[in-house]
Amino acid sequence: MKHLKEDFCTFLGIILMLLPLKAVAQDSIQSNAMDSVEVSLLTCSPHEEIYSLYGHTALRWHDLRSNEDLAFNWGVFDFRKPYFVLRFVFGLTDYELGTVPMKYFTEEYRNVGSSVTEQVLNLTAEEKQRLFLALVKNLQPENRIYRYNYFYDNCSTRPRDIVEQCINGKLEYADREDFTSSYREMVSMCTRNHPWATFGNDMLLGVKADMVTDRRQQEFLPEHLLYDFDRAQIYANGEYRPLVKERRILVPAGVQVIEQDFLFSPTECACGLLILSIVILAFEWRRKKTFRLWDGLLMVAQGLVGLVLFVMLFSQHPTTSTNLQILLFNPLPFFFLPAVARGRSTRWWILLTVMFVLFMIGSLFQQYAEGMQIVALCLLLRSAIHFKLKA
């Protein structure tokens, strides 16, 4: 979710981490070694970069005595790596843990107008020590890189998991019965100001994204993890203590300019296509002859979208493996395109009608991308005119 754009900051953060914390480790046997250390969960609000529409989470290690102040960030990635977008789509993206001085971390979010909320964790000295050792272990070259998964293993779930592993006792979360969103609903809420980003997500997400999620699954979003940490309790030695002892606003929200998407929404574009289809159909009706070029263009577009959905069946993202939109948008048009282009008799129009019916039945079980039912109607009109003119 978060990309540290300056490699220098990451390198400097690692050096600063290893040197002072090595000294801390040597003193850790003393009972007061961790008394001056604050460990915090950092939650950053979204901003307008496409990878930041969902917010970001990190951990802060702040030694008030030595003034060593570092952010641990599991969201480091590099756009410059070959085939980055393609690897991300297939769920083959590797992220890594990096460190950066807090002043650089907060300054970056201040520059883009995002807020940074700090939740100081109510940890014992022993728990801080265990967390410190876990962070050092995670920073090792063989452990820093991990296979990123947007819903199941990301920059929000990693800090949560490492904190939970270091708690002495049982970490109990408050119930959130009113939070029954699906993955699709949560993602759509994050992209609500960007309808085409929502459209892209809904095209790729399958029926599994519409299933109701539980509290833990919802913590892939930073704002949900922040909410749950605020209400969590640690049960140890017969007593409860709150997980968060103090909440601070490190960076107040600034002014953000919402970047405009394409001028027309997906629904408006789909309606425009429908109007054009009806106009062409009216001309065909009068001439008693179909426009093969228009048939070919729609079949190519349908097949190209179908190729994308077919390929996504092999993605490592579990929520893309069963996408019912493939019932209509699949590579089959390419097999019938030569016959349609030559005006030959073909069973394509019968098959297209059957696929349309199955597609509409599938919409009862999966939420489709905005406007796709209208596009499906445009395809059905092609079958109708072919049946009518050949009757």
C-alpha positions as CSV (number, residue, x, y, z in Angstrom):
1,M,0.0,0.0,0.0
2,K,2.9,2.3,0.7
3,H,5.9,2.9,-1.5
4,L,9.0,4.6,0.0
5,K,10.2,6.5,-3.1
6,E,13.7,7.3,-1.8
7,D,16.0,4.3,-1.5
8,F,18.3,6.4,0.6
9,C,15.7,6.7,3.3
10,T,15.3,2.9,3.5
11,F,19.0,2.3,3.6
12,L,19.5,5.0,6.2
13,G,16.7,3.6,8.3
14,I,18.2,0.1,8.3
15,I,21.6,1.4,9.5
16,L,20.0,3.5,12.2
17,M,18.0,0.5,13.3
18,L,20.8,-2.0,13.6
19,L,23.3,0.2,15.4
20,P,21.2,1.7,18.3
21,L,19.1,-1.4,18.8
22,K,22.1,-3.6,19.0
23,A,23.1,-1.5,22.0
24,V,19.6,-1.8,23.4
25,A,19.8,-5.6,23.1
26,Q,23.0,-5.7,25.1
27,D,21.2,-3.9,27.9
28,S,18.0,-5.8,27.6
29,I,18.7,-8.0,30.6
30,Q,18.2,-5.1,32.9
31,S,14.6,-4.7,34.0
32,N,14.4,-1.0,33.1
33,A,16.0,-1.4,29.6
34,M,12.6,-0.9,27.9
35,D,11.1,1.6,30.2
36,S,12.0,4.5,28.0
37,V,10.7,2.8,24.8
38,E,7.3,3.4,23.3
39,V,5.9,1.0,20.7
40,S,3.1,2.4,18.6
41,L,0.8,1.4,15.7
42,L,0.7,4.1,13.0
43,T,-2.3,4.5,10.8
44,C,-2.1,6.7,7.8
45,S,-5.2,8.0,6.0
46,P,-5.5,7.5,2.3
47,H,-4.3,9.9,-0.4
48,E,-4.7,10.1,-4.1
49,E,-2.0,7.7,-5.4
50,I,-3.8,4.6,-6.6
51,Y,-1.8,2.4,-4.2
52,S,-2.7,4.7,-1.3
53,L,-6.5,4.8,-1.6
54,Y,-6.7,2.2,1.1
55,G,-4.5,3.8,3.8
56,H,-1.4,2.4,5.3
57,T,-0.1,0.9,8.6
58,A,3.3,0.8,10.2
59,L,4.9,0.3,13.6
60,R,6.9,3.0,15.5
61,W,9.8,2.2,17.8
62,H,10.6,5.3,19.9
63,D,13.3,5.3,22.6
64,L,12.6,8.5,24.6
65,R,16.0,8.2,26.4
66,S,18.2,7.9,23.3
67,N,15.7,9.7,21.0
68,E,16.0,6.9,18.5
69,D,12.8,7.1,16.5
70,L,12.0,4.7,13.6
71,A,9.1,3.6,11.6
72,F,8.8,-0.1,10.5
73,N,7.0,-0.3,7.2
74,W,5.9,-3.6,5.6
75,G,4.8,-1.8,2.5
76,V,8.0,-1.2,0.6
77,F,7.9,-2.0,-3.1
78,D,9.5,-0.8,-6.3
79,F,7.5,0.2,-9.3
80,R,10.7,0.0,-11.4
81,K,10.9,-3.8,-11.1
82,P,10.1,-5.6,-14.4
83,Y,6.5,-6.5,-15.0
84,F,5.4,-5.0,-11.7
85,V,1.8,-4.4,-12.6
86,L,1.5,-7.8,-14.3
87,R,3.0,-9.5,-11.2
88,F,0.7,-7.6,-8.9
89,V,-2.4,-8.7,-10.9
90,F,-1.2,-12.4,-10.7
91,G,-0.6,-12.1,-7.0
92,L,3.2,-12.5,-7.4
93,T,4.3,-9.2,-6.0
94,D,7.0,-9.3,-3.3
95,Y,6.9,-6.5,-0.7
96,E,9.5,-6.1,2.1
97,L,10.0,-4.7,5.5
98,G,11.9,-1.4,5.7
99,T,12.8,1.2,8.3
100,V,12.9,4.9,8.0
101,P,13.4,7.7,10.6
102,M,10.1,8.9,11.8
103,K,10.7,12.5,10.7
104,Y,10.9,11.3,7.1
105,F,7.9,9.0,7.5
106,T,5.6,11.7,8.9
107,E,6.9,14.4,6.5
108,E,6.0,12.3,3.5
109,Y,2.4,12.0,4.6
110,R,2.3,15.7,5.6
111,N,3.3,16.6,2.1
112,V,0.4,14.6,0.5
113,G,-2.2,15.8,3.1
114,S,-2.7,12.5,4.9
115,S,-3.2,12.2,8.6
116,V,-1.0,9.9,10.8
117,T,-2.6,8.5,13.9
118,E,-0.5,7.0,16.6
119,Q,-1.7,4.4,19.1
120,V,0.8,3.9,21.9
121,L,0.7,0.2,22.9
122,N,0.4,-0.8,26.5
123,L,3.2,-3.3,26.5
124,T,5.3,-4.6,29.4
125,A,9.1,-4.4,29.2
126,E,9.2,-8.2,28.4
127,E,6.7,-7.8,25.6
128,K,8.7,-4.9,24.1
129,Q,11.8,-7.0,24.3
130,R,10.1,-9.8,22.5
131,L,8.8,-7.4,19.9
132,F,12.3,-5.9,19.4
133,L,13.8,-9.3,18.8
134,A,11.0,-10.2,16.4
135,L,11.6,-6.9,14.5
136,V,15.3,-7.5,14.2
137,K,14.7,-11.1,13.0
138,N,12.2,-9.7,10.4
139,L,14.8,-7.2,9.2
140,Q,17.3,-10.0,8.3
141,P,17.8,-10.2,4.5
142,E,16.3,-13.7,4.3
143,N,13.1,-12.6,6.2
144,R,12.5,-9.0,5.0
145,I,10.8,-10.0,1.7
146,Y,7.4,-11.6,1.7
147,R,4.8,-12.5,-0.9
148,Y,2.2,-9.7,-0.7
149,N,-1.5,-10.6,-0.8
150,Y,-3.9,-7.6,-0.6
151,F,-6.6,-9.2,1.5
152,Y,-4.6,-11.7,3.5
153,D,-1.0,-10.7,4.0
154,N,-0.3,-7.0,3.7
155,C,1.1,-3.9,5.5
156,S,-1.8,-3.9,7.9
157,T,-1.9,-7.6,8.8
158,R,1.9,-7.9,9.3
159,P,2.1,-5.3,12.2
160,R,-1.0,-6.9,13.8
161,D,0.5,-10.4,13.7
162,I,3.9,-9.4,15.1
163,V,2.3,-7.5,18.0
164,E,0.0,-10.4,18.8
165,Q,2.9,-12.9,18.8
166,C,4.7,-10.8,21.4
167,I,1.8,-10.5,23.9
168,N,2.2,-12.4,27.2
169,G,-1.4,-13.5,27.7
170,K,-4.5,-13.4,25.5
171,L,-5.4,-10.5,23.3
172,E,-9.2,-10.1,23.2
173,Y,-10.9,-7.9,20.7
174,A,-14.3,-6.4,21.1
175,D,-17.2,-7.7,19.0
176,R,-18.1,-5.8,15.8
177,E,-21.4,-7.3,14.9
178,D,-22.4,-4.2,12.9
179,F,-19.3,-4.7,10.6
180,T,-20.5,-7.3,8.1
181,S,-19.1,-5.9,4.9
182,S,-17.7,-8.1,2.1
183,Y,-14.3,-7.5,0.6
184,R,-15.9,-5.9,-2.4
185,E,-17.9,-3.5,-0.3
186,M,-14.9,-2.4,1.7
187,V,-12.7,-1.9,-1.3
188,S,-15.5,0.0,-3.1
189,M,-15.8,2.3,-0.1
190,C,-12.1,3.2,-0.4
191,T,-12.4,3.9,-4.1
192,R,-15.8,5.7,-3.9
193,N,-14.3,8.9,-5.4
194,H,-12.8,7.0,-8.3
195,P,-15.6,5.1,-10.2
196,W,-13.2,3.7,-12.8
197,A,-10.9,2.2,-10.0
198,T,-14.0,0.6,-8.5
199,F,-14.9,-0.7,-12.0
200,G,-11.5,-2.2,-12.4
201,N,-11.7,-3.9,-9.0
202,D,-15.2,-5.3,-9.7
203,M,-14.1,-6.6,-13.0
204,L,-11.3,-8.7,-11.5
205,L,-12.9,-9.7,-8.2
206,G,-15.0,-12.9,-8.2
207,V,-17.9,-14.3,-6.2
208,K,-15.7,-14.9,-3.2
209,A,-15.2,-11.2,-2.7
210,D,-19.0,-10.9,-2.0
211,M,-18.9,-13.2,1.0
212,V,-19.4,-11.8,4.4
213,T,-16.2,-11.3,6.3
214,D,-15.4,-11.5,10.0
215,R,-13.5,-9.1,12.1
216,R,-10.1,-10.5,11.5
217,Q,-10.5,-10.5,7.8
218,Q,-11.6,-6.9,7.8
219,E,-8.4,-5.9,9.4
220,F,-6.6,-5.9,6.1
221,L,-7.8,-2.3,6.0
222,P,-5.7,0.0,8.3
223,E,-8.8,1.9,9.6
224,H,-10.4,-1.3,10.8
225,L,-7.2,-2.4,12.6
226,L,-7.1,1.0,14.3
227,Y,-10.7,0.6,15.4
228,D,-10.1,-2.9,16.8
229,F,-6.8,-2.0,18.6
230,D,-8.6,0.9,20.4
231,R,-11.1,-1.6,21.9
232,A,-8.8,-4.6,22.4
233,Q,-7.8,-5.9,25.9
234,I,-4.9,-8.0,27.1
235,Y,-5.9,-10.7,29.6
236,A,-2.9,-11.9,31.7
237,N,-2.6,-13.1,35.3
238,G,-6.3,-12.8,36.0
239,E,-6.4,-9.1,35.0
240,Y,-7.3,-7.0,31.9
241,R,-5.4,-4.1,30.5
242,P,-6.1,-2.1,27.4
243,L,-3.9,-2.7,24.4
244,V,-3.7,1.0,23.6
245,K,-2.8,3.3,26.5
246,E,-2.7,6.6,24.5
247,R,-3.9,7.8,21.1
248,R,-2.2,10.8,19.4
249,I,-2.5,12.6,16.1
250,L,1.0,12.9,14.8
251,V,0.1,14.5,11.5
252,P,-3.3,16.3,11.1
253,A,-5.2,15.8,7.9
254,G,-4.3,18.3,5.2
255,V,-5.9,19.5,2.1
256,Q,-6.1,16.9,-0.7
257,V,-7.2,17.5,-4.3
258,I,-9.3,14.7,-5.6
259,E,-8.1,13.8,-9.0
260,Q,-10.9,13.4,-11.6
261,D,-11.3,10.1,-13.3
262,F,-12.4,9.9,-17.0
263,L,-15.2,12.5,-17.7
264,F,-17.9,9.8,-18.0
265,S,-18.7,7.1,-15.5
266,P,-18.8,3.4,-16.4
267,T,-22.6,3.5,-16.5
268,E,-22.7,6.5,-18.7
269,C,-20.3,4.9,-21.1
270,A,-22.3,1.7,-21.1
271,C,-25.5,3.7,-21.8
272,G,-23.7,5.4,-24.7
273,L,-22.8,2.0,-26.1
274,L,-26.4,0.9,-25.8
275,I,-27.7,4.0,-27.6
276,L,-25.2,3.4,-30.4
277,S,-26.2,-0.2,-30.6
278,I,-29.9,0.7,-30.9
279,V,-29.2,3.2,-33.6
280,I,-27.1,0.7,-35.6
281,L,-29.8,-2.0,-35.1
282,A,-32.5,0.5,-36.5
283,F,-30.4,1.0,-39.6
284,E,-29.9,-2.8,-40.0
285,W,-33.6,-3.3,-39.6
286,R,-34.3,-0.9,-42.4
287,R,-31.6,-2.3,-44.7
288,K,-32.4,-5.9,-43.8
289,K,-28.7,-6.5,-43.5
290,T,-26.4,-6.7,-40.5
291,F,-23.2,-4.7,-40.1
292,R,-20.4,-7.3,-39.9
293,L,-17.9,-4.7,-38.9
294,W,-19.9,-3.8,-35.8
295,D,-20.3,-7.5,-34.9
296,G,-16.6,-7.9,-35.3
297,L,-15.7,-4.9,-33.0
298,L,-18.0,-6.2,-30.3
299,M,-16.7,-9.7,-30.5
300,V,-13.1,-8.5,-30.3
301,A,-13.9,-6.3,-27.3
302,Q,-15.8,-9.2,-25.6
303,G,-13.0,-11.6,-26.3
304,L,-10.2,-9.3,-25.0
305,V,-12.1,-8.7,-21.7
306,G,-12.7,-12.5,-21.6
307,L,-8.9,-13.1,-22.0
308,V,-8.2,-11.0,-19.0
309,L,-10.8,-12.7,-16.9
310,F,-9.6,-16.1,-18.1
311,V,-6.0,-15.3,-17.1
312,M,-7.2,-14.1,-13.7
313,L,-8.4,-17.6,-13.0
314,F,-4.8,-18.6,-12.5
315,S,-4.0,-15.6,-10.2
316,Q,-2.7,-16.2,-6.7
317,H,-5.4,-13.9,-5.4
318,P,-8.1,-16.3,-4.0
319,T,-10.9,-13.8,-4.6
320,T,-10.4,-13.8,-8.4
321,S,-10.5,-17.5,-9.0
322,T,-14.3,-17.8,-9.5
323,N,-15.5,-14.8,-11.5
324,L,-19.0,-15.3,-12.9
325,Q,-18.6,-12.5,-15.4
326,I,-16.6,-15.0,-17.4
327,L,-19.9,-16.7,-18.3
328,L,-20.3,-13.9,-20.9
329,F,-16.9,-12.3,-21.2
330,N,-14.6,-15.1,-22.3
331,P,-12.3,-15.9,-25.2
332,L,-15.0,-17.9,-27.1
333,P,-15.8,-15.0,-29.6
334,F,-12.4,-15.4,-31.2
335,F,-13.2,-18.9,-32.3
336,F,-16.4,-17.7,-34.2
337,L,-15.0,-14.4,-35.4
338,P,-13.8,-15.6,-38.8
339,A,-17.2,-17.0,-39.7
340,V,-19.0,-13.9,-38.6
341,A,-16.6,-11.7,-40.5
342,R,-17.3,-13.6,-43.7
343,G,-21.0,-13.6,-43.2
344,R,-21.2,-17.4,-42.9
345,S,-23.8,-19.3,-41.0
346,T,-22.7,-19.9,-37.4
347,R,-24.0,-21.1,-34.1
348,W,-22.4,-18.1,-32.3
349,W,-25.6,-16.2,-31.9
350,I,-27.3,-19.1,-30.2
351,L,-24.3,-19.6,-27.9
352,L,-24.2,-15.9,-27.2
353,T,-27.8,-15.9,-26.1
354,V,-27.2,-18.9,-23.8
355,M,-24.2,-17.2,-22.3
356,F,-26.3,-14.0,-21.7
357,V,-28.9,-16.0,-19.8
358,L,-26.2,-17.7,-17.6
359,F,-24.5,-14.3,-17.1
360,M,-27.7,-12.8,-15.8
361,I,-28.3,-15.8,-13.5
362,G,-24.8,-15.3,-12.2
363,S,-25.6,-11.7,-11.2
364,L,-27.8,-13.2,-8.5
365,F,-24.7,-14.5,-6.8
366,Q,-22.0,-12.0,-7.6
367,Q,-22.0,-8.2,-7.9
368,Y,-20.8,-7.3,-11.4
369,A,-18.8,-4.3,-12.4
370,E,-20.8,-1.1,-12.9
371,G,-22.6,-1.1,-16.3
372,M,-21.7,-4.6,-17.4
373,Q,-25.4,-5.7,-17.5
374,I,-26.0,-2.9,-20.0
375,V,-23.0,-4.0,-22.1
376,A,-24.5,-7.5,-21.9
377,L,-27.8,-6.2,-23.3
378,C,-25.9,-4.6,-26.2
379,L,-24.5,-8.1,-27.0
380,L,-27.9,-9.7,-26.7
381,L,-29.3,-7.2,-29.3
382,R,-26.8,-8.6,-31.8
383,S,-28.2,-12.0,-31.4
384,A,-31.8,-10.6,-31.7
385,I,-31.1,-8.9,-35.0
386,H,-29.4,-11.9,-36.5
387,F,-32.2,-14.2,-35.5
388,K,-34.8,-11.8,-36.8
389,L,-33.2,-11.1,-40.2
390,K,-32.5,-14.8,-40.8
391,A,-36.0,-15.9,-39.8
